[in-house]
Amino acid sequence: MIVLGNHRFVISMLLMGIKDSYVIQNREEGLRILKEIDKDDVIIVNASIIDILPELGELSNVVTIPDDTRSFGSIDDLKQMIKSAVGIEIQL
């Protein structure tokens, strides 16, 4: 599982135990990171990153999460959102 997002989002995901998390601040940085990651893995992005990298929307394994991570009451909420989006349960 890979996380792409703004600083606040990535810090939240790191605290939840997702180690492959990358801060994207602009399109150039995002394109560089896209070249480096495994695009076959589940990719979690916050909504504002889709605006920066619209090509992420073409991938079927991308899960878009609201920018405000406070909407998650627990790690189980995140797991349920991922399961709903990609159809498999992820172990975090």
N, C-alpha and C positions, 0 to 999 in steps of 0.2 A: 504494500500500500504506500502510495506517495501523496504528499500534501503539497499543493501550490497555493500560496496566498499572500495577503499582506502581513505585515509584522505581527500585529495583534492576533490574527487568526493562526499563524504558524506557531507562535508561542503557546497558544491554547492547545493546539494539537500535540506539540512536543510534551506538554505537561500531561496529556492523556496517554503518552507512551508511543506516539507515532514518530519514529526517529528519522525517516526519510521525508523531511519537511523542508521546503525551500521558500524563502521570501522572494516575491517578485514585485519590483517597484516600477518597472517600465517594460515596454514591449521588447526592447533589445535584450534585456536580461532574461525575460521569459522565453524568448526564442533560443537563447543559449542553453538554458536549463532544459527545454524540451528536447534538444539534441542529445542531452546527456542521460536522460531518464529512460527507463524501460516502459515504453508506451503500451505494453501488454498488461501491465499491472493496473490495479484499480487506482484511479487518480481522483483525489478529493480536492476540489477547488472552492474558494469562496467566490460569491457571485461577481464581485468587482474584477476578478481575474479573467472571467469570460469576456468582459468588455475589452480588456487589454489583449487577450489571445483568443479571438473568436474561433480559431481553428480547433480549439479544444472541444467545441460543440459538435464537431464531426466524429469524435471518438465515442464509441458505445460504452466504454468503461469509465467515463467521467461522471462523478457525482458532484453536483453543485450544492453547496451549503450556504445558507444565508450568512452575510458578513458578520452579523452579531452572534457570536458563539454563546452568549448568555441565554439564547433560546433553548439550549440543551440543558436539561436537568441533570443528565448523567451520561456516562459513556454508552449506556444501553440505548439512549435516544439516538446517538450518532450511529450505532450499529444497526438500529432499526431503519434509519434513513438510508443507509448504504444497502441493506438487504432489499428494501423496497425498490431502489434504483437499479441494482445490478442482478438481483435475484439469488444472491448467495450470502450466507452469513459469514462475516469476517471476524476473526479472533484478534482482539486488540490487547 
